[in-house]
Amino acid sequence: MGVQHSQPDIPLTNDDFERKNEYSLTIPILPTHSTASTQYISNTTFLSLPRDLFVQLFRHIPPQQLLPLRRVCKTFNTCLQTRHFALANLSTHINRDTQTLQTYYPDVFDRLWFQLPDVYQLVYAQSYLSHVSEIDWAYARGVGKDPKIPRAIGVLKGLQKLELTFMDLTGEIPVEIEAIGGACRYLSLGCNRLVGRIPKEVGSLAGLTSLYLGKNQLSGEIPGELGLLSMLRSMNLSGNMLTGGIPKEFGQLKELRELRISENKIGGEIPLELGSCRYLECFSVGDNELCGSIPGDAVGNWTRLATLDLKNNRLSGEIPRQVANLVSVEIINLSGNKLRGEIPRGFGMSPNLRRLNLADNYLSGSIPWELSGAINLRWIYLQNNELTGRIPEEMGPMRLCALQITHNYMDRPVPSQLRKIVSLYDRIMMDSKKRSWRRRV
């Protein structure tokens, strides 16, 4: 089968879409009997072909080879855009068990789905994906150049899990994702190149328990409608370009265990309403533009909190005693802020605390000897503050891996027990009271 030009020296161009087809076609007619020989219809124009004949002739060409032929002429392209032809073409080449409920590795047609015209995407989703309950295509390659999430995603109403991370997806998250419905429990579109706003329609996925949109290029404000996801346990929006503040509506997420919004441009204060998230285990909002004080009353309600990351913001005031009294906390990072006052003695009462980072603030006073009571504390970072005095002798028996106290106003003597630990002593970095470093504004 081939295309014959009436004027062979004139190549095909996009102008063919704008003028009547001038090219003739030599078409092989597939034999209807085993003894029949191949016949040809010569000098037949696309315009003169009956629609049914066109479908029967070209449905046998694989979609990945057929789609580039859309540039042949406008009539050809129009026919390829019809649902009737898309269904005939796909059904000819796809032989798949439509009862499969999970798909963990995309085949050639799954990958092609991201490149197909809209009508093909819709037909493919309705015919071959609508019955699937779980799609896990993370790390899939070969989905074309600058692939986008098909708008036909809304057809998958029984979908419970959608995992499309690390696929180099571009474009915006389609609002049609709302149509997936309340059956969806897990939505992960992270580690791609998605742009635009987070659709407020995501808040309509009432059954969602995990939402991962991190490591993209999403912008705009976080929609308050996400606070309607009453069953949500994990939300990760980190590593984007989001602005605005943390929505107060997040206080309605009573089942929330993990909230990660770090590495964005989020400003404003930490909402007191978040204190209602009593099951919170991880609160990570570092590397943003948050200001105001740390809401002690809210943090005090997080009795299950294991990770508190507020680093590199513009938080001010003193460290609330509620932060130091968190009994389940393992990692606290408040570095790179404008915190003042003394180090709370309550940190020494935290039985699970392993890492404490209070560096790059304006903390004053001496290191409280009560820190020695934190039996699992291994890493302490206090550099670039205004601390005075000496390292308490009570800290000598601690099994520390790192103690950084450079750029303070502390006296040099180190407890003898700490000096015996060479690996630690090498990492105790002290200097004179005169500091030459410059704080960030």
C-alpha positions as a Markdown table, in Angstrom:
| # | Residue | x | y | z |
|---|---|---|---|---|
| 1 | Met | 0.0 | 0.0 | 0.0 |
| 2 | Gly | 1.4 | 3.4 | -0.8 |
| 3 | Val | 0.5 | 7.0 | -1.7 |
| 4 | Gln | 1.1 | 8.1 | -5.3 |
| 5 | His | 1.4 | 11.7 | -6.1 |
| 6 | Ser | -0.1 | 13.2 | -9.2 |
| 7 | Gln | 2.9 | 15.5 | -9.2 |
| 8 | Pro | 5.7 | 13.4 | -7.7 |
| 9 | Asp | 8.1 | 16.3 | -7.4 |
| 10 | Ile | 5.8 | 18.1 | -5.0 |
| 11 | Pro | 6.1 | 16.8 | -1.3 |
| 12 | Leu | 3.3 | 16.5 | 1.1 |
| 13 | Thr | 2.8 | 19.5 | 3.4 |
| 14 | Asn | 0.5 | 20.8 | 6.1 |
| 15 | Asp | -1.3 | 22.7 | 3.4 |
| 16 | Asp | -3.1 | 19.4 | 2.5 |
| 17 | Phe | -5.3 | 20.1 | 5.5 |
| 18 | Glu | -6.6 | 23.3 | 3.9 |
| 19 | Arg | -7.3 | 22.2 | 0.3 |
| 20 | Lys | -9.1 | 19.4 | -1.4 |
| 21 | Asn | -7.1 | 16.2 | -1.6 |
| 22 | Glu | -5.1 | 16.1 | -4.9 |
| 23 | Tyr | -3.4 | 12.8 | -4.4 |
| 24 | Ser | -4.5 | 9.4 | -5.7 |
| 25 | Leu | -4.2 | 6.2 | -3.7 |
| 26 | Thr | -3.2 | 2.7 | -4.7 |
| 27 | Ile | -4.9 | 0.4 | -2.1 |
| 28 | Pro | -4.4 | -3.3 | -1.8 |
| 29 | Ile | -7.7 | -5.0 | -1.2 |
| 30 | Leu | -7.3 | -7.9 | 1.3 |
| 31 | Pro | -8.4 | -11.2 | -0.3 |
| 32 | Thr | -11.7 | -12.5 | 0.9 |
| 33 | His | -10.9 | -16.1 | -0.2 |
| 34 | Ser | -7.7 | -18.1 | 0.3 |
| 35 | Thr | -7.4 | -18.5 | -3.5 |
| 36 | Ala | -8.0 | -14.9 | -4.4 |
| 37 | Ser | -5.2 | -12.8 | -5.5 |
| 38 | Thr | -4.5 | -9.4 | -4.2 |
| 39 | Gln | -6.4 | -6.8 | -6.2 |
| 40 | Tyr | -5.9 | -3.1 | -6.4 |
| 41 | Ile | -8.0 | 0.0 | -6.8 |
| 42 | Ser | -5.9 | 2.6 | -8.5 |
| 43 | Asn | -6.4 | 6.3 | -8.8 |
| 44 | Thr | -9.0 | 6.4 | -6.1 |
| 45 | Thr | -9.1 | 9.5 | -4.0 |
| 46 | Phe | -9.8 | 9.6 | -0.3 |
| 47 | Leu | -12.9 | 11.7 | -0.9 |
| 48 | Ser | -14.5 | 9.0 | -3.1 |
| 49 | Leu | -13.9 | 6.1 | -0.6 |
| 50 | Pro | -17.1 | 5.0 | 1.3 |
| 51 | Arg | -16.6 | 5.4 | 5.0 |
| 52 | Asp | -17.1 | 1.7 | 5.8 |
| 53 | Leu | -14.6 | 0.7 | 3.1 |
| 54 | Phe | -12.1 | 3.1 | 4.5 |
| 55 | Val | -12.5 | 1.6 | 8.0 |
| 56 | Gln | -12.1 | -1.9 | 6.7 |
| 57 | Leu | -9.0 | -1.1 | 4.8 |
| 58 | Phe | -7.1 | 0.9 | 7.3 |
| 59 | Arg | -8.1 | -0.8 | 10.6 |
| 60 | His | -5.4 | -3.4 | 10.0 |
| 61 | Ile | -2.6 | -0.9 | 10.2 |
| 62 | Pro | -1.2 | -0.8 | 13.8 |
| 63 | Pro | -2.2 | 2.5 | 15.6 |
| 64 | Gln | 1.5 | 3.5 | 16.2 |
| 65 | Gln | 2.1 | 3.3 | 12.4 |
| 66 | Leu | -1.3 | 4.7 | 11.4 |
| 67 | Leu | -1.4 | 7.8 | 13.4 |
| 68 | Pro | 1.5 | 9.6 | 11.6 |
| 69 | Leu | -0.5 | 9.3 | 8.4 |
| 70 | Arg | -2.9 | 11.9 | 9.7 |
| 71 | Arg | -0.8 | 14.4 | 7.9 |
| 72 | Val | -1.6 | 12.9 | 4.5 |
| 73 | Cys | -4.8 | 14.9 | 4.1 |
| 74 | Lys | -7.7 | 16.4 | 6.0 |
| 75 | Thr | -10.2 | 13.7 | 5.0 |
| 76 | Phe | -7.9 | 11.0 | 6.3 |
| 77 | Asn | -7.3 | 12.8 | 9.5 |
| 78 | Thr | -11.0 | 13.4 | 10.0 |
| 79 | Cys | -11.8 | 9.7 | 9.6 |
| 80 | Leu | -9.1 | 8.8 | 12.1 |
| 81 | Gln | -10.7 | 11.1 | 14.7 |
| 82 | Thr | -14.0 | 9.2 | 14.7 |
| 83 | Arg | -15.0 | 6.9 | 17.5 |
| 84 | His | -16.1 | 4.2 | 15.0 |
| 85 | Phe | -12.7 | 4.0 | 13.4 |
| 86 | Ala | -10.8 | 4.2 | 16.7 |
| 87 | Leu | -12.7 | 1.3 | 18.1 |
| 88 | Ala | -12.3 | -0.8 | 14.9 |
| 89 | Asn | -8.6 | -0.1 | 14.8 |
| 90 | Leu | -7.8 | -0.8 | 18.4 |
| 91 | Ser | -9.9 | -4.0 | 18.6 |
| 92 | Thr | -8.1 | -5.4 | 15.6 |
| 93 | His | -4.7 | -5.2 | 17.3 |
| 94 | Ile | -5.4 | -5.6 | 21.0 |
| 95 | Asn | -6.0 | -9.1 | 22.3 |
| 96 | Arg | -6.3 | -8.7 | 26.1 |
| 97 | Asp | -8.2 | -10.2 | 29.0 |
| 98 | Thr | -10.6 | -7.5 | 29.9 |
| 99 | Gln | -11.2 | -9.1 | 33.3 |
| 100 | Thr | -7.8 | -8.3 | 34.6 |
| 101 | Leu | -8.2 | -6.1 | 37.7 |
| 102 | Gln | -4.6 | -4.9 | 38.1 |
| 103 | Thr | -2.0 | -3.7 | 35.7 |
| 104 | Tyr | 1.4 | -3.2 | 37.2 |
| 105 | Tyr | 3.5 | -2.9 | 34.0 |
| 106 | Pro | 2.2 | -1.1 | 31.0 |
| 107 | Asp | 2.3 | -2.9 | 27.6 |
| 108 | Val | 2.9 | -1.2 | 24.3 |
| 109 | Phe | -0.7 | 0.0 | 24.0 |
| 110 | Asp | -0.8 | 1.3 | 27.6 |
| 111 | Arg | 2.2 | 3.4 | 26.7 |
| 112 | Leu | 0.7 | 4.5 | 23.4 |
| 113 | Trp | -2.4 | 5.7 | 25.3 |
| 114 | Phe | -0.4 | 8.9 | 26.3 |
| 115 | Gln | 0.2 | 9.7 | 22.7 |
| 116 | Leu | -3.1 | 8.9 | 21.1 |
| 117 | Pro | -5.7 | 11.5 | 19.9 |
| 118 | Asp | -8.4 | 12.3 | 22.4 |
| 119 | Val | -11.0 | 10.0 | 20.8 |
| 120 | Tyr | -8.5 | 7.1 | 20.8 |
| 121 | Gln | -7.7 | 7.8 | 24.5 |
| 122 | Leu | -11.4 | 7.8 | 25.3 |
| 123 | Val | -12.1 | 4.6 | 23.4 |
| 124 | Tyr | -9.1 | 2.8 | 24.9 |
| 125 | Ala | -10.0 | 3.8 | 28.4 |
| 126 | Gln | -13.6 | 2.7 | 28.0 |
| 127 | Ser | -12.7 | -0.6 | 26.3 |
| 128 | Tyr | -9.5 | -1.7 | 28.0 |
| 129 | Leu | -9.0 | 0.2 | 31.3 |
| 130 | Ser | -12.5 | 0.9 | 32.7 |
| 131 | His | -12.7 | -2.4 | 34.5 |
| 132 | Val | -9.2 | -2.1 | 36.1 |
| 133 | Ser | -9.1 | -1.3 | 39.9 |
| 134 | Glu | -5.3 | -0.6 | 40.2 |
| 135 | Ile | -2.9 | 1.0 | 37.8 |
| 136 | Asp | 0.7 | 1.1 | 38.9 |
| 137 | Trp | 2.9 | 2.3 | 36.0 |
| 138 | Ala | 5.6 | 4.0 | 38.1 |
| 139 | Tyr | 9.0 | 4.4 | 36.3 |
| 140 | Ala | 7.4 | 3.4 | 32.9 |
| 141 | Arg | 9.4 | 4.6 | 29.9 |
| 142 | Gly | 8.5 | 4.8 | 26.2 |
| 143 | Val | 5.4 | 6.9 | 26.7 |
| 144 | Gly | 6.4 | 9.4 | 24.0 |
| 145 | Lys | 7.8 | 12.9 | 24.1 |
| 146 | Asp | 6.3 | 15.3 | 26.7 |
| 147 | Pro | 3.4 | 12.9 | 27.6 |
| 148 | Lys | 0.3 | 14.3 | 29.3 |
| 149 | Ile | -2.2 | 12.7 | 31.6 |
| 150 | Pro | -5.2 | 11.8 | 29.3 |
| 151 | Arg | -8.4 | 13.6 | 30.0 |
| 152 | Ala | -10.1 | 10.2 | 29.5 |
| 153 | Ile | -8.7 | 9.4 | 33.0 |
| 154 | Gly | -12.2 | 10.3 | 34.2 |
| 155 | Val | -13.7 | 7.2 | 32.6 |
| 156 | Leu | -11.9 | 5.0 | 35.2 |
| 157 | Lys | -14.7 | 5.2 | 37.8 |
| 158 | Gly | -13.8 | 1.9 | 39.5 |
| 159 | Leu | -10.1 | 2.8 | 40.0 |
| 160 | Gln | -8.8 | 2.4 | 43.5 |
| 161 | Lys | -5.1 | 3.1 | 42.9 |
| 162 | Leu | -3.4 | 5.3 | 40.3 |
| 163 | Glu | 0.4 | 5.4 | 40.4 |
| 164 | Leu | 2.1 | 7.4 | 37.6 |
| 165 | Thr | 5.3 | 8.6 | 39.3 |
| 166 | Phe | 8.6 | 9.0 | 37.6 |
| 167 | Met | 7.0 | 8.9 | 34.1 |
| 168 | Asp | 8.2 | 12.4 | 33.0 |
| 169 | Leu | 4.6 | 13.5 | 32.5 |
| 170 | Thr | 4.0 | 17.1 | 31.5 |
| 171 | Gly | 1.1 | 19.5 | 31.2 |
| 172 | Glu | -1.6 | 20.1 | 33.9 |
| 173 | Ile | -3.5 | 17.6 | 36.0 |
| 174 | Pro | -6.9 | 17.3 | 34.1 |
| 175 | Val | -10.0 | 18.4 | 36.0 |
| 176 | Glu | -11.6 | 15.2 | 34.7 |
| 177 | Ile | -9.8 | 13.4 | 37.4 |
| 178 | Glu | -12.8 | 14.3 | 39.6 |
| 179 | Ala | -14.9 | 11.7 | 37.7 |
| 180 | Ile | -12.8 | 8.8 | 39.1 |
| 181 | Gly | -15.0 | 9.1 | 42.1 |
| 182 | Gly | -14.9 | 8.0 | 45.7 |
| 183 | Ala | -13.5 | 4.5 | 45.1 |
| 184 | Cys | -10.0 | 5.9 | 44.6 |
| 185 | Arg | -7.9 | 5.4 | 47.7 |
| 186 | Tyr | -4.4 | 6.1 | 46.3 |
| 187 | Leu | -3.4 | 8.9 | 43.9 |
| 188 | Ser | 0.3 | 9.4 | 43.1 |
| 189 | Leu | 1.5 | 11.7 | 40.3 |
| 190 | Gly | 4.8 | 12.8 | 41.9 |
| 191 | Cys | 8.2 | 13.1 | 40.4 |
| 192 | Asn | 7.1 | 14.3 | 37.0 |
| 193 | Arg | 7.0 | 17.7 | 35.3 |
| 194 | Leu | 3.4 | 18.6 | 35.9 |
| 195 | Val | 2.6 | 22.3 | 35.8 |
| 196 | Gly | -0.3 | 24.6 | 36.7 |
| 197 | Arg | -2.6 | 24.5 | 39.7 |
| 198 | Ile | -3.7 | 21.6 | 41.8 |
| 199 | Pro | -7.3 | 21.1 | 40.6 |
| 200 | Lys | -9.8 | 21.8 | 43.4 |
| 201 | Glu | -11.7 | 18.8 | 41.9 |
| 202 | Val | -9.2 | 16.5 | 43.7 |
| 203 | Gly | -11.1 | 17.4 | 46.8 |
| 204 | Ser | -14.1 | 15.4 | 45.4 |
| 205 | Leu | -12.2 | 12.1 | 45.7 |
| 206 | Ala | -13.8 | 11.4 | 49.0 |
| 207 | Gly | -12.3 | 8.0 | 49.5 |
| 208 | Leu | -8.7 | 9.1 | 49.1 |
| 209 | Thr | -6.3 | 8.0 | 51.8 |
| 210 | Ser | -3.0 | 8.9 | 50.1 |
| 211 | Leu | -2.2 | 11.9 | 47.9 |
| 212 | Tyr | 1.3 | 12.3 | 46.4 |
| 213 | Leu | 1.9 | 15.3 | 44.1 |
| 214 | Gly | 5.4 | 16.1 | 45.2 |
| 215 | Lys | 8.5 | 16.8 | 43.0 |
| 216 | Asn | 6.6 | 18.5 | 40.2 |
| 217 | Gln | 6.4 | 22.2 | 39.0 |
| 218 | Leu | 2.9 | 22.9 | 40.3 |
| 219 | Ser | 2.1 | 26.5 | 41.2 |
| 220 | Gly | -0.6 | 28.6 | 42.7 |
| 221 | Glu | -2.3 | 28.2 | 46.1 |
| 222 | Ile | -3.1 | 24.9 | 47.7 |
| 223 | Pro | -6.9 | 24.5 | 47.3 |
| 224 | Gly | -8.8 | 24.5 | 50.5 |
| 225 | Glu | -11.0 | 21.8 | 49.0 |
| 226 | Leu | -8.3 | 19.3 | 49.9 |
| 227 | Gly | -9.6 | 19.7 | 53.4 |
| 228 | Leu | -12.7 | 17.8 | 52.4 |
| 229 | Leu | -10.7 | 14.5 | 52.0 |
| 230 | Ser | -11.9 | 13.3 | 55.4 |
| 231 | Met | -10.3 | 9.8 | 55.0 |
| 232 | Leu | -6.9 | 11.2 | 54.0 |
| 233 | Arg | -3.9 | 9.8 | 55.9 |
| 234 | Ser | -1.0 | 11.0 | 53.9 |
| 235 | Met | -0.5 | 14.2 | 51.8 |
| 236 | Asn | 2.8 | 15.1 | 50.0 |
| 237 | Leu | 3.0 | 18.3 | 48.0 |
| 238 | Ser | 6.7 | 19.0 | 48.6 |
| 239 | Gly | 9.1 | 20.1 | 45.9 |
| 240 | Asn | 6.8 | 22.3 | 43.9 |
| 241 | Met | 6.3 | 26.1 | 43.5 |
| 242 | Leu | 3.2 | 26.5 | 45.5 |
| 243 | Thr | 2.4 | 29.8 | 47.1 |
| 244 | Gly | -0.2 | 31.2 | 49.5 |
| 245 | Gly | -0.6 | 29.7 | 52.9 |
| 246 | Ile | -1.4 | 26.4 | 54.5 |
| 247 | Pro | -5.2 | 26.1 | 54.3 |
| 248 | Lys | -7.0 | 26.3 | 57.6 |
| 249 | Glu | -9.3 | 23.6 | 56.1 |
| 250 | Phe | -6.6 | 21.1 | 56.7 |
| 251 | Gly | -7.7 | 21.1 | 60.3 |
| 252 | Gln | -10.7 | 19.0 | 59.1 |
| 253 | Leu | -8.4 | 16.1 | 58.2 |
| 254 | Lys | -8.9 | 14.2 | 61.4 |
| 255 | Glu | -7.2 | 11.0 | 60.0 |
| 256 | Leu | -4.1 | 12.7 | 58.7 |
| 257 | Arg | -0.8 | 11.1 | 59.7 |
| 258 | Glu | 1.6 | 12.7 | 57.3 |
| 259 | Leu | 1.7 | 16.2 | 55.9 |
| 260 | Arg | 4.7 | 17.2 | 53.7 |
| 261 | Ile | 4.7 | 20.6 | 52.0 |
| 262 | Ser | 8.4 | 21.4 | 52.2 |
| 263 | Glu | 10.4 | 23.1 | 49.4 |
| 264 | Asn | 7.7 | 25.4 | 48.2 |
| 265 | Lys | 7.0 | 29.2 | 48.6 |
| 266 | Ile | 4.3 | 28.8 | 51.2 |
| 267 | Gly | 4.0 | 31.9 | 53.5 |
| 268 | Gly | 1.9 | 33.1 | 56.4 |
| 269 | Glu | 1.6 | 31.5 | 59.8 |
| 270 | Ile | 1.1 | 27.8 | 60.7 |
| 271 | Pro | -2.7 | 27.6 | 61.3 |
| 272 | Leu | -3.8 | 26.8 | 64.8 |
| 273 | Glu | -6.5 | 24.6 | 63.3 |
| 274 | Leu | -3.9 | 22.0 | 62.5 |
| 275 | Gly | -4.0 | 21.1 | 66.2 |
| 276 | Ser | -7.1 | 19.1 | 65.4 |
| 277 | Cys | -5.0 | 16.6 | 63.5 |
| 278 | Arg | -4.3 | 14.6 | 66.6 |
| 279 | Tyr | -2.9 | 11.5 | 64.8 |
| 280 | Leu | -0.2 | 13.5 | 63.0 |
| 281 | Glu | 3.1 | 11.6 | 62.9 |
| 282 | Cys | 5.0 | 13.7 | 60.4 |
| 283 | Phe | 4.8 | 17.5 | 59.9 |
| 284 | Ser | 7.3 | 18.6 | 57.3 |
| 285 | Val | 7.0 | 22.2 | 56.0 |
| 286 | Gly | 10.7 | 23.2 | 55.8 |
| 287 | Asp | 12.2 | 25.4 | 53.1 |
| 288 | Asn | 9.3 | 27.7 | 52.8 |
| 289 | Glu | 8.5 | 31.3 | 53.8 |
| 290 | Leu | 6.4 | 30.7 | 56.9 |
| 291 | Cys | 6.5 | 33.4 | 59.5 |
| 292 | Gly | 5.1 | 34.1 | 63.0 |
| 293 | Ser | 5.7 | 31.9 | 66.0 |
| 294 | Ile | 5.5 | 28.1 | 66.3 |
| 295 | Pro | 1.9 | 27.4 | 67.5 |
| 296 | Gly | 2.6 | 25.5 | 70.8 |
| 297 | Asp | -1.0 | 24.8 | 71.5 |
| 298 | Ala | -1.4 | 23.0 | 68.1 |
| 299 | Val | 1.9 | 21.1 | 68.3 |
| 300 | Gly | 1.1 | 20.0 | 71.8 |
| 301 | Asn | -1.9 | 18.0 | 70.5 |
| 302 | Trp | 0.4 | 15.9 | 68.2 |
| 303 | Thr | 1.1 | 13.3 | 70.8 |
| 304 | Arg | 2.1 | 10.7 | 68.1 |
| 305 | Leu | 4.4 | 13.1 | 66.2 |
| 306 | Ala | 7.8 | 11.4 | 65.2 |
| 307 | Thr | 9.1 | 14.1 | 62.8 |
| 308 | Leu | 8.9 | 17.9 | 63.1 |
| 309 | Asp | 10.6 | 19.7 | 60.3 |
| 310 | Leu | 10.3 | 23.5 | 60.2 |
| 311 | Lys | 13.8 | 24.3 | 58.9 |
| 312 | Asn | 14.6 | 27.3 | 56.7 |
| 313 | Asn | 11.6 | 29.5 | 57.3 |
| 314 | Arg | 11.1 | 32.9 | 59.0 |
| 315 | Leu | 9.7 | 31.6 | 62.2 |
| 316 | Ser | 10.3 | 33.8 | 65.3 |
| 317 | Gly | 9.8 | 33.9 | 69.0 |
| 318 | Glu | 10.8 | 31.2 | 71.5 |
| 319 | Ile | 10.7 | 27.5 | 71.1 |
| 320 | Pro | 7.4 | 26.5 | 72.8 |
| 321 | Arg | 7.7 | 24.1 | 75.7 |
| 322 | Gln | 5.1 | 21.9 | 74.0 |
| 323 | Val | 7.7 | 21.1 | 71.3 |
| 324 | Ala | 10.2 | 20.0 | 73.8 |
| 325 | Asn | 7.6 | 17.8 | 75.6 |
| 326 | Leu | 6.7 | 15.7 | 72.6 |
| 327 | Val | 7.1 | 12.2 | 73.9 |
| 328 | Ser | 7.0 | 10.3 | 70.6 |
| 329 | Val | 9.2 | 12.7 | 68.6 |
| 330 | Glu | 12.4 | 11.3 | 67.0 |
| 331 | Ile | 13.6 | 14.1 | 64.7 |
| 332 | Ile | 13.3 | 17.8 | 65.4 |
| 333 | Asn | 14.7 | 20.3 | 62.9 |
| 334 | Leu | 14.1 | 24.0 | 63.6 |
| 335 | Ser | 17.3 | 25.3 | 62.0 |
| 336 | Gly | 17.5 | 28.3 | 59.8 |
| 337 | Asn | 14.8 | 30.5 | 61.5 |
| 338 | Lys | 14.8 | 33.5 | 63.8 |
| 339 | Leu | 14.1 | 31.8 | 67.0 |
| 340 | Arg | 15.3 | 33.4 | 70.3 |
| 341 | Gly | 15.4 | 32.5 | 73.9 |
| 342 | Glu | 16.9 | 29.5 | 75.6 |
| 343 | Ile | 16.9 | 25.9 | 74.7 |
| 344 | Pro | 14.0 | 24.3 | 76.5 |
| 345 | Arg | 15.1 | 21.8 | 79.2 |
| 346 | Gly | 12.2 | 19.5 | 78.3 |
| 347 | Phe | 14.2 | 18.1 | 75.4 |
| 348 | Gly | 16.0 | 16.0 | 77.9 |
| 349 | Met | 12.7 | 14.3 | 78.8 |
| 350 | Ser | 12.1 | 13.0 | 75.2 |
| 351 | Pro | 12.8 | 9.3 | 75.4 |
| 352 | Asn | 12.7 | 8.7 | 71.6 |
| 353 | Leu | 14.5 | 11.9 | 70.4 |
| 354 | Arg | 17.5 | 10.9 | 68.1 |
| 355 | Arg | 18.3 | 14.1 | 66.2 |
| 356 | Leu | 18.0 | 17.7 | 67.4 |
| 357 | Asn | 18.8 | 20.5 | 65.0 |
| 358 | Leu | 18.5 | 24.1 | 66.3 |
| 359 | Ala | 21.3 | 25.6 | 64.2 |
| 360 | Asp | 21.2 | 29.0 | 62.6 |
| 361 | Asn | 19.0 | 30.8 | 65.0 |
| 362 | Tyr | 19.4 | 33.4 | 67.8 |
| 363 | Leu | 19.2 | 31.1 | 70.7 |
| 364 | Ser | 21.0 | 32.2 | 73.9 |
| 365 | Gly | 21.9 | 30.9 | 77.3 |
| 366 | Ser | 23.8 | 27.7 | 78.0 |
| 367 | Ile | 23.2 | 24.2 | 76.8 |
| 368 | Pro | 20.9 | 22.6 | 79.4 |
| 369 | Trp | 22.4 | 19.7 | 81.3 |
| 370 | Glu | 19.0 | 18.0 | 81.1 |
| 371 | Leu | 19.8 | 17.0 | 77.5 |
| 372 | Ser | 21.8 | 14.2 | 79.0 |
| 373 | Gly | 18.5 | 12.6 | 79.9 |
| 374 | Ala | 17.6 | 12.0 | 76.3 |
| 375 | Ile | 19.0 | 8.5 | 76.2 |
| 376 | Asn | 18.6 | 8.0 | 72.5 |
| 377 | Leu | 19.9 | 11.3 | 71.4 |
| 378 | Arg | 22.8 | 10.9 | 68.9 |
| 379 | Trp | 23.0 | 14.0 | 66.8 |
| 380 | Ile | 23.0 | 17.6 | 68.2 |
| 381 | Tyr | 23.4 | 20.6 | 66.0 |
| 382 | Leu | 23.6 | 24.0 | 67.8 |
| 383 | Gln | 26.0 | 25.9 | 65.6 |
| 384 | Asn | 25.5 | 29.6 | 64.6 |
| 385 | Asn | 23.6 | 30.8 | 67.7 |
| 386 | Glu | 24.4 | 33.0 | 70.7 |
| 387 | Leu | 25.0 | 30.2 | 73.2 |
| 388 | Thr | 27.4 | 30.8 | 76.2 |
| 389 | Gly | 29.0 | 28.7 | 78.9 |
| 390 | Arg | 30.5 | 25.2 | 78.6 |
| 391 | Ile | 29.4 | 21.8 | 77.4 |
| 392 | Pro | 27.7 | 20.3 | 80.5 |
| 393 | Glu | 29.7 | 17.5 | 82.2 |
| 394 | Glu | 26.5 | 15.5 | 82.4 |
| 395 | Met | 26.6 | 15.1 | 78.7 |
| 396 | Gly | 29.9 | 13.1 | 78.9 |
| 397 | Pro | 28.3 | 9.7 | 79.1 |
| 398 | Met | 26.0 | 10.3 | 76.1 |
| 399 | Arg | 26.6 | 8.1 | 73.1 |
| 400 | Leu | 26.7 | 10.9 | 70.7 |
| 401 | Cys | 27.6 | 10.6 | 67.0 |
| 402 | Ala | 27.8 | 14.4 | 66.3 |
| 403 | Leu | 27.8 | 17.5 | 68.4 |
| 404 | Gln | 28.2 | 20.8 | 66.4 |
| 405 | Ile | 28.5 | 24.0 | 68.4 |
| 406 | Thr | 30.6 | 26.2 | 66.2 |
| 407 | His | 30.0 | 30.0 | 65.9 |
| 408 | Asn | 28.7 | 30.5 | 69.4 |
| 409 | Tyr | 30.2 | 32.3 | 72.5 |
| 410 | Met | 31.0 | 29.1 | 74.4 |
| 411 | Asp | 34.1 | 28.3 | 76.4 |
| 412 | Arg | 36.5 | 25.8 | 75.0 |
| 413 | Pro | 36.9 | 23.0 | 77.6 |
| 414 | Val | 35.3 | 19.7 | 76.5 |
| 415 | Pro | 34.1 | 17.1 | 79.1 |
| 416 | Ser | 36.9 | 14.5 | 79.5 |
| 417 | Gln | 34.5 | 11.7 | 78.7 |
| 418 | Leu | 33.7 | 13.2 | 75.4 |
| 419 | Arg | 37.4 | 13.6 | 74.6 |
| 420 | Lys | 37.9 | 9.9 | 75.0 |
| 421 | Ile | 35.6 | 9.3 | 72.0 |
| 422 | Val | 37.9 | 10.1 | 69.1 |
| 423 | Ser | 35.2 | 9.8 | 66.4 |
| 424 | Leu | 33.1 | 12.3 | 68.3 |
| 425 | Tyr | 35.9 | 14.6 | 69.5 |
| 426 | Asp | 36.9 | 15.1 | 65.8 |
| 427 | Arg | 33.3 | 16.3 | 65.1 |
| 428 | Ile | 33.1 | 18.7 | 68.1 |
| 429 | Met | 33.8 | 21.9 | 66.3 |
| 430 | Met | 34.4 | 24.9 | 68.5 |
| 431 | Asp | 36.0 | 28.3 | 67.8 |
| 432 | Ser | 36.5 | 31.6 | 69.5 |
| 433 | Lys | 33.8 | 33.9 | 70.7 |
| 434 | Lys | 34.4 | 36.2 | 67.8 |
| 435 | Arg | 32.1 | 35.1 | 65.0 |
| 436 | Ser | 32.6 | 36.1 | 61.4 |
| 437 | Trp | 29.6 | 34.5 | 59.8 |
| 438 | Arg | 26.6 | 36.5 | 58.5 |
| 439 | Arg | 23.0 | 35.7 | 59.1 |
| 440 | Arg | 20.5 | 35.6 | 56.4 |
| 441 | Val | 17.9 | 38.4 | 56.5 |
